[in-house]
Amino acid sequence: MRGVDASGAGLSDRISRQLESAIAVGLLNDGDKLPPENVLAEQLGVSSITLRQSLAEMRLKGLVETRRGRGGGSFISGKALATPEQLLSEFRRRSPEDLRDLGDLAATVAAGVGRRAALRADEQDLRRSRELADRFARASTAEELRRTDSRFHISLGVAAQSRRLTNATIQVHSELAALMWIAGPSAGSVKTASEEHDAILDAIERRDEEAADRLSAAHFERESETLLDFFLELATTTPEEA
């Protein structure tokens, strides 16, 4: 089985999940054209054959569509993003323990990211993260909140100069972001989250590792509690009432 996982279906599945996570956090959006296969395969560190297998899986799921002719290629499909109704249905199927566990993971990853970003971030990293924090503060729809929140935290992973922490952040947010802002601004306080983003960035900018660690963890601990409160609120209503 190890051989299959290293060179066959297992690897193509991993690449599919990687691309699906990029869609979930808004790094890839509806209508985006993917790079040519040879370029994308090189970027992902896999063979063209493995990439084709991954894209075939995604086409079957309706996440990617292929267009022929001039200007053709592989494009992210409008079906790639779950509808609000689908997200709400998925949210209802979760358990409080699962949501708490997801929040614990997010807080742990974010703390490591914050600490290392305080050590390693350069001016360009900080400018990019500030820009994304500002975009989040101006967001007004659930989709904008999901995308800008994810991109902000992923930018901190990049600032931490750790590929593994960045990938861990992407994986966490592929689950968390859509759930956190499932009902738009009412599902969580944009103002509070924005203030926390700014505080984290301030700590990183002044190279305060302890504060960046603590504030990053506290940010997700609060968001986890918000999710749990929303879950309990939904538990007292029927799907029709929600």
VOBA-1610 file (N, C-alpha, C; in pm, whole numbers, padded with zeros to 5 digits, always signed):
BEGIN
Met+00081-00121+00000Met+00000+00000+00000Met+00085+00126+00000Arg+00202+00116+00065Arg+00287+00234+00070Arg+00330+00277-00069Gly+00359+00176-00154Gly+00402+00209-00289Gly+00294+00281-00366Val+00170+00235-00348Val+00058+00301-00417Val+00042+00443-00367Asp+00054+00461-00236Asp+00036+00594-00178Asp+00144+00690-00224Ala+00265+00638-00246Ala+00376+00725-00282Ala+00370+00770-00427Ser+00315+00683-00518Ser+00327+00716-00659Ser+00196+00707-00736Gly+00089+00658-00674Gly-00035+00638-00746Gly-00149+00720-00694Ala-00259+00648-00663Ala-00382+00717-00625Ala-00365+00803-00502Gly-00283+00758-00405Gly-00267+00834-00282Gly-00212+00973-00306Leu-00114+00985-00394Leu-00054+01114-00423Leu-00151+01203-00499Ser-00222+01147-00596Ser-00318+01229-00670Ser-00431+01277-00579Asp-00471+01192-00483Asp-00572+01234-00384Asp-00521+01350-00300Arg-00394+01342-00261Arg-00336+01450-00179Arg-00334+01581-00256Ile-00298+01575-00384Ile-00296+01696-00466Ile-00437+01750-00483Ser-00534+01660-00501Ser-00674+01704-00512Ser-00718+01778-00386Arg-00684+01720-00270Arg-00721+01785-00142Arg-00652+01920-00128Gln-00528+01928-00175Gln-00453+02054-00168Gln-00523+02161-00250Leu-00564+02126-00371Leu-00633+02221-00458Leu-00771+02255-00402Glu-00840+02156-00346Glu-00972+02182-00287Glu-00961+02275-00167Ser-00854+02261-00090Ser-00832+02351+00024Ser-00807+02493-00025Ala-00731+02506-00135Ala-00705+02639-00192Ala-00834+02705-00237Ile-00928+02625-00288Ile-01059+02678-00326Ile-01137+02719-00201Ala-01134+02633-00100Ala-01212+02658+00022Ala-01172+02786+00093Val-01043+02820+00089Val-00998+02940+00161Val-00991+03063+00071Gly-01031+03048-00056Gly-01036+03164-00143Gly-00907+03197-00214Leu-00808+03106-00210Leu-00687+03128-00288Leu-00714+03103-00436Leu-00811+03016-00462Leu-00862+02994-00597Leu-01011+03022-00594Asn-01060+03094-00695Asn-01200+03136-00695Asn-01271+03094-00823Asp-01402+03103-00819Asp-01486+03067-00934Asp-01436+03139-01059Gly-01410+03061-01164Gly-01367+03118-01291Gly-01218+03134-01308Asp-01141+03114-01201Asp-00996+03125-01213Asp-00943+03017-01306Lys-00849+03057-01391Lys-00785+02961-01482Lys-00659+02907-01415Leu-00648+02775-01411Leu-00528+02714-01354Leu-00412+02727-01452Pro-00290+02731-01402Pro-00173+02737-01491Pro-00170+02614-01582Pro-00094+02620-01692Pro-00078+02502-01777Pro-00032+02382-01694Glu-00070+02262-01738Glu-00044+02143-01658Glu+00103+02126-01621Asn+00193+02151-01717Asn+00336+02132-01686Asn+00383+02232-01581Val+00330+02354-01585Val+00369+02457-01488Val+00311+02424-01350Leu+00182+02388-01346Leu+00117+02356-01218Leu+00179+02232-01155Ala+00212+02132-01237Ala+00275+02011-01185Ala+00409+02044-01120Glu+00485+02131-01185Glu+00614+02171-01128Glu+00595+02248-00998Gln+00496+02337-00993Gln+00469+02414-00872Gln+00431+02323-00755Leu+00358+02216-00785Leu+00311+02124-00681Leu+00411+02013-00652Gly+00515+02004-00734Gly+00618+01903-00712Gly+00574+01762-00746Val+00489+01749-00849Val+00442+01616-00890Val+00459+01602-01041Ser+00440+01481-01090Ser+00448+01457-01234Ser+00320+01506-01302Ser+00329+01528-01432Ser+00211+01570-01508Ser+00103+01463-01505Ile+00145+01335-01502Ile+00048+01225-01497Ile-00032+01231-01367Thr+00038+01251-01255Thr-00030+01260-01125Thr-00126+01378-01123Leu-00082+01493-01177Leu-00169+01611-01179Leu-00293+01584-01263Arg-00277+01517-01378Arg-00393+01487-01461Arg-00494+01399-01387Gln-00442+01305-01308Gln-00531+01220-01227Gln-00608+01305-01125Ser-00538+01400-01063Ser-00603+01488-00965Ser-00710+01573-01030Leu-00678+01631-01146Leu-00775+01716-01215Leu-00894+01634-01263Ala-00870+01509-01302Ala-00981+01422-01343Ala-01076+01398-01226Glu-01020+01375-01107Glu-01102+01357-00987Glu-01185+01482-00959Met-01121+01598-00974Met-01190+01723-00945Met-01298+01753-01049Arg-01273+01712-01174Arg-01377+01729-01276Arg-01500+01644-01244Leu-01475+01522-01196Leu-01587+01434-01159Leu-01670+01494-01045Lys-01603+01568-00957Lys-01672+01632-00845Lys-01737+01765-00885Gly-01710+01809-01007Gly-01765+01936-01052Gly-01688+02058-01004Leu-01565+02036-00954Leu-01486+02147-00901Leu-01404+02217-01009Val-01372+02143-01114Val-01292+02196-01224Val-01361+02163-01355Glu-01356+02256-01449Glu-01410+02228-01582Glu-01304+02260-01686Thr-01305+02184-01794Thr-01208+02203-01902Thr-01277+02267-02021Arg-01216+02373-02070Arg-01271+02443-02187Arg-01173+02425-02303Arg-01228+02393-02418Arg-01146+02369-02536Arg-01131+02496-02619Gly-01040+02490-02713Gly-01023+02599-02807Gly-00936+02712-02755Arg-00939+02821-02827Arg-00857+02936-02791Arg-00898+02990-02655Gly-00798+03012-02570Gly-00827+03059-02435Gly-00876+02950-02343Gly-00869+02826-02391Gly-00917+02715-02310Gly-00818+02674-02203Gly-00853+02570-02130Gly-00770+02522-02021Gly-00858+02469-01909Ser-00801+02456-01791Ser-00876+02409-01674Ser-00914+02529-01588Phe-01042+02537-01553Phe-01095+02650-01477Phe-01167+02600-01352Ile-01162+02682-01246Ile-01238+02652-01126Ile-01386+02671-01157Ser-01466+02572-01124Ser-01609+02575-01156Ser-01688+02649-01050Gly-01801+02705-01092Gly-01890+02771-00998Gly-01947+02676-00894Lys-01939+02545-00923Lys-01989+02444-00829Lys-01889+02417-00718Ala-01769+02477-00728Ala-01663+02444-00633Ala-01695+02491-00492Leu-01766+02604-00482Leu-01797+02659-00350Leu-01934+02612-00303Ala-01938+02568-00180Ala-02065+02523-00123Ala-02160+02642-00108Thr-02288+02617-00126Thr-02388+02722-00107Thr-02408+02744+00043Pro-02465+02859+00082Pro-02493+02882+00225Pro-02579+02770+00285Glu-02674+02718+00206Glu-02760+02610+00255Glu-02678+02483+00281Gln-02585+02453+00191Gln-02500+02335+00209Gln-02409+02351+00330Leu-02354+02471+00347Leu-02268+02497+00462Leu-02345+02483+00593Leu-02466+02537+00595Leu-02548+02529+00716Leu-02582+02384+00749Ser-02612+02307+00644Ser-02643+02165+00664Ser-02522+02091+00719Glu-02403+02122+00664Glu-02280+02060+00714Glu-02255+02100+00860Phe-02278+02227+00890Phe-02256+02277+01025Phe-02345+02203+01125Arg-02470+02180+01088Arg-02564+02112+01177Arg-02520+01968+01205Arg-02447+01907+01111Arg-02404+01769+01129Arg-02282+01757+01220Arg-02220+01868+01251Arg-02104+01866+01340Arg-02149+01843+01484Ser-02052+01815+01568Ser-02080+01801+01711Ser-02004+01909+01787Pro-02048+01944+01907Pro-01973+02043+01987Pro-01829+02000+02008Glu-01807+01870+02028Glu-01671+01820+02050Glu-01584+01842+01926Asp-01642+01820+01809Asp-01568+01839+01683Asp-01532+01986+01664Leu-01627+02075+01692Leu-01601+02218+01677Leu-01496+02265+01777Arg-01502+02214+01899Arg-01403+02251+02000Arg-01264+02202+01959Asp-01260+02081+01905Asp-01132+02023+01860Asp-01073+02104+01746Leu-01158+02147+01653Leu-01112+02230+01542Leu-01059+02363+01593Gly-01129+02421+01691Gly-01082+02547+01750Gly-00950+02531+01822Asp-00933+02418+01892Asp-00805+02392+01960Asp-00691+02383+01860Leu-00716+02313+01749Leu-00613+02300+01646Leu-00578+02436+01586Ala-00682+02515+01556Ala-00660+02648+01499Ala-00578+02736+01593Ala-00611+02732+01722Ala-00539+02814+01821Ala-00393+02772+01832Thr-00369+02641+01830Thr-00233+02590+01843Thr-00148+02628+01722Val-00204+02609+01603Val-00131+02645+01481Val-00105+02795+01477Ala-00207+02875+01507Ala-00194+03020+01501Ala-00090+03072+01600Ala-00083+03010+01718Ala+00016+03052+01817Ala+00157+03032+01764Gly+00181+02916+01702Gly+00312+02890+01644Gly+00344+02985+01530Val+00244+03013+01449Val+00262+03108+01339Val+00296+03247+01392Gly+00219+03293+01491Gly+00242+03427+01547Gly+00381+03442+01604Arg+00423+03342+01680Arg+00556+03348+01744Arg+00666+03354+01638Arg+00657+03271+01536Arg+00762+03268+01435Arg+00756+03387+01341Ala+00636+03437+01316Ala+00625+03559+01235Ala+00690+03677+01306Ala+00678+03682+01438Ala+00743+03789+01515Ala+00894+03781+01503Leu+00946+03663+01480Leu+01090+03645+01464Leu+01137+03673+01321Arg+01053+03639+01222Arg+01102+03629+01085Arg+01038+03724+00985Ala+00925+03783+01016Ala+00854+03866+00917Ala+00938+03986+00875Asp+00933+04017+00745Asp+01001+04136+00697Asp+00898+04244+00665Glu+00944+04358+00619Glu+00854+04471+00594Glu+00749+04438+00488Gln+00789+04366+00385Gln+00695+04329+00280Gln+00585+04238+00334Asp+00624+04143+00419Asp+00525+04055+00483Asp+00424+04137+00563Leu+00475+04231+00641Leu+00387+04311+00727Leu+00292+04398+00644Arg+00343+04456+00536Arg+00258+04538+00450Arg+00145+04454+00390Arg+00180+04335+00344Arg+00080+04247+00284Arg-00026+04207+00386Ser+00017+04173+00506Ser-00079+04133+00609Ser-00167+04250+00652Arg-00110+04370+00661Arg-00191+04489+00695Arg-00297+04514+00589Glu-00257+04498+00464Glu-00352+04519+00354Glu-00468+04420+00363Leu-00436+04295+00394Leu-00540+04193+00405Leu-00627+04215+00528Ala-00566+04263+00637Ala-00644+04295+00757Ala-00743+04408+00727Asp-00699+04507+00649Asp-00788+04617+00611Asp-00903+04568+00523Arg-00872+04477+00430Arg-00977+04422+00345Arg-01081+04347+00428Phe-01033+04273+00526Phe-01126+04201+00613Phe-01217+04298+00687Ala-01160+04405+00738Ala-01237+04503+00815Ala-01347+04567+00729Arg-01325+04573+00598Arg-01423+04635+00508Arg-01521+04534+00449Ala-01498+04406+00472Ala-01584+04302+00414Ala-01725+04310+00472Ser-01823+04278+00388Ser-01962+04292+00434Ser-02046+04168+00408Thr-01995+04072+00331Thr-02071+03950+00305Thr-01998+03829+00363Ala-02071+03720+00379Ala-02010+03598+00433Ala-01895+03551+00344Glu-01913+03561+00213Glu-01809+03516+00120Glu-01683+03602+00131Glu-01702+03734+00139Glu-01586+03824+00155Glu-01515+03800+00288Leu-01593+03779+00393Leu-01535+03753+00524Leu-01454+03624+00523Arg-01510+03520+00464Arg-01441+03392+00456Arg-01307+03406+00383Arg-01314+03472+00267Arg-01194+03483+00184Arg-01087+03571+00249Thr-01127+03688+00298Thr-01027+03781+00353Thr-00972+03733+00487Asp-01057+03670+00568Asp-01009+03615+00695Asp-00904+03507+00670Ser-00935+03416+00578Ser-00841+03309+00546Ser-00710+03365+00491Arg-00721+03457+00397Arg-00600+03511+00335Arg-00513+03585+00436Phe-00577+03654+00530Phe-00499+03723+00633Phe-00416+03623+00713His-00480+03518+00762His-00407+03423+00846His-00305+03343+00766Ile-00335+03314+00641Ile-00236+03246+00556Ile-00116+03337+00533Ser-00140+03468+00520Ser-00028+03561+00501Ser+00065+03561+00622Leu+00010+03537+00741Leu+00095+03528+00861Leu+00179+03400+00856Gly+00121+03292+00801Gly+00199+03170+00783Gly+00316+03193+00689Val+00291+03270+00583Val+00398+03305+00490Val+00502+03391+00561Ala+00456+03486+00643Ala+00548+03573+00717Ala+00632+03493+00816Ala+00579+03382+00865Ala+00653+03296+00958Ala+00763+03218+00886Gln+00759+03223+00751Gln+00860+03157+00667Gln+00870+03008+00699Ser+00753+02947+00711Ser+00745+02804+00737Ser+00641+02743+00644Arg+00687+02661+00551Arg+00594+02599+00456Arg+00494+02509+00529Arg+00541+02435+00627Arg+00452+02343+00698Arg+00346+02419+00779Leu+00387+02528+00843Leu+00289+02607+00918Leu+00189+02673+00823Thr+00238+02717+00708Thr+00147+02776+00609Thr+00047+02673+00561Asn+00096+02553+00529Asn+00005+02446+00485Asn-00094+02408+00594Ala-00047+02404+00719Ala-00136+02372+00831Ala-00244+02479+00845Thr-00206+02606+00825Thr-00302+02715+00832Thr-00408+02702+00723Ile-00363+02668+00602Ile-00457+02649+00491Ile-00555+02537+00522Gln-00503+02426+00574Gln-00589+02312+00606Gln-00693+02348+00712Val-00648+02417+00817Val-00741+02457+00924Val-00849+02549+00869His-00809+02647+00790His-00906+02746+00741His-00996+02690+00632Ser-00953+02583+00565Ser-01043+02521+00467Ser-01168+02467+00536Glu-01158+02435+00664Glu-01274+02393+00744Glu-01334+02509+00822Leu-01249+02587+00886Leu-01296+02683+00986Leu-01360+02808+00928Ala-01299+02866+00825Ala-01343+02998+00779Ala-01487+02999+00731Ala-01523+02899+00650Ala-01660+02896+00597Ala-01761+02880+00709Leu-01726+02802+00813Leu-01817+02782+00925Leu-01826+02907+01011Met-01711+02973+01030Met-01708+03089+01119Met-01798+03201+01068Trp-01799+03220+00937Trp-01876+03331+00880Trp-01998+03282+00803Ile-02048+03165+00843Ile-02158+03101+00771Ile-02283+03188+00764Ala-02307+03266+00867Ala-02426+03353+00868Ala-02389+03499+00849Gly-02270+03523+00792Gly-02227+03660+00771Gly-02183+03725+00901Pro-02182+03857+00906Pro-02134+03928+01024Pro-02202+03888+01154Ser-02327+03843+01148Ser-02397+03808+01272Ser-02341+03682+01337Ala-02267+03600+01260Ala-02212+03476+01317Ala-02084+03502+01395Gly-02035+03621+01390Gly-01914+03656+01463Gly-01892+03805+01448Ser-01829+03866+01544Ser-01812+04010+01541Ser-01695+04049+01451Val-01726+04112+01340Val-01620+04158+01249Val-01532+04261+01319Lys-01595+04349+01395Lys-01518+04453+01465Lys-01420+04391+01563Thr-01467+04295+01642Thr-01379+04230+01740Thr-01266+04156+01670Ala-01301+04079+01566Ala-01200+04003+01493Ala-01097+04096+01429Ser-01145+04208+01374Ser-01054+04304+01310Ser-00958+04365+01412Glu-01010+04399+01528Glu-00924+04454+01634Glu-00819+04352+01678Glu-00860+04226+01683Glu-00765+04120+01721Glu-00659+04101+01613His-00699+04109+01486His-00602+04101+01377His-00497+04211+01392Asp-00544+04333+01418Asp-00452+04446+01432Asp-00358+04426+01551Ala-00411+04374+01661Ala-00329+04353+01780Ala-00221+04247+01754Ile-00257+04142+01682Ile-00159+04039+01646Ile-00049+04099+01559Leu-00089+04178+01460Leu+00009+04241+01372Leu+00099+04338+01448Asp+00041+04412+01541Asp+00121+04505+01622Asp+00228+04428+01700Ala+00190+04315+01757Ala+00286+04234+01833Ala+00396+04179+01743Ile+00358+04135+01623Ile+00458+04085+01528Ile+00552+04196+01486Glu+00495+04314+01461Glu+00576+04427+01415Glu+00678+04471+01520Arg+00642+04463+01648Arg+00738+04504+01751Arg+00823+04385+01800Arg+00812+04272+01730Arg+00894+04153+01757Arg+00869+04095+01897Asp+00745+04104+01941Asp+00707+04051+02072Asp+00652+03910+02052Glu+00739+03811+02061Glu+00701+03672+02035Glu+00592+03623+02130Glu+00609+03653+02258Glu+00513+03605+02358Glu+00373+03661+02331Ala+00367+03790+02303Ala+00236+03853+02278Ala+00174+03800+02149Ala+00255+03784+02045Ala+00203+03733+01918Ala+00148+03592+01935Asp+00218+03511+02012Asp+00173+03374+02044Asp+00040+03379+02120Arg+00038+03457+02228Arg-00079+03463+02316Arg-00202+03521+02245Leu-00183+03631+02173Leu-00295+03696+02106Leu-00351+03611+01993Ser-00263+03541+01923Ser-00308+03454+01813Ser-00393+03339+01867Ala-00345+03277+01975Ala-00422+03168+02036Ala-00556+03219+02089Ala-00554+03333+02157Ala-00677+03388+02215Ala-00780+03422+02107His-00732+03468+01992His-00821+03501+01881His-00904+03380+01840Phe-00839+03266+01826Phe-00912+03147+01782Phe-00988+03080+01895Glu-00943+03099+02017Glu-01022+03049+02130Glu-01156+03122+02137Arg-01153+03253+02114Arg-01278+03329+02114Arg-01366+03287+01996Glu-01305+03271+01878Glu-01384+03232+01762Glu-01445+03093+01780Ser-01371+03006+01848Ser-01423+02873+01877Ser-01547+02882+01966Glu-01541+02969+02066Glu-01657+02988+02154Glu-01775+03046+02077Thr-01746+03137+01982Thr-01852+03194+01899Thr-01920+03085+01816Leu-01838+02996+01759Leu-01892+02885+01681Leu-01981+02795+01766Leu-01934+02765+01886Leu-02012+02678+01976Leu-02144+02744+02015Asp-02139+02874+02042Asp-02263+02946+02076Asp-02362+02941+01959Phe-02310+02961+01837Phe-02396+02957+01718Phe-02453+02817+01698Phe-02371+02716+01723Phe-02417+02577+01710Phe-02532+02549+01807Leu-02516+02593+01932Leu-02620+02571+02033Leu-02747+02649+01999Glu-02729+02768+01942Glu-02844+02847+01899Glu-02922+02774+01790Leu-02848+02716+01693Leu-02912+02642+01585Leu-02980+02516+01636Ala-02923+02457+01739Ala-02978+02332+01793Ala-03117+02351+01851Thr-03152+02475+01883Thr-03285+02503+01940Thr-03387+02542+01834Thr-03342+02544+01706Thr-03432+02579+01597Thr-03440+02464+01498Thr-03543+02463+01418Thr-03555+02364+01311Thr-03482+02418+01189Pro-03443+02333+01092Pro-03379+02382+00971Pro-03462+02487+00899Glu-03597+02473+00903Glu-03682+02572+00835Glu-03673+02708+00903Glu-03665+02708+01036Glu-03657+02835+01110Glu-03524+02903+01087Ala-03415+02826+01070Ala-03282+02885+01047Ala-03274+02947+00911
//
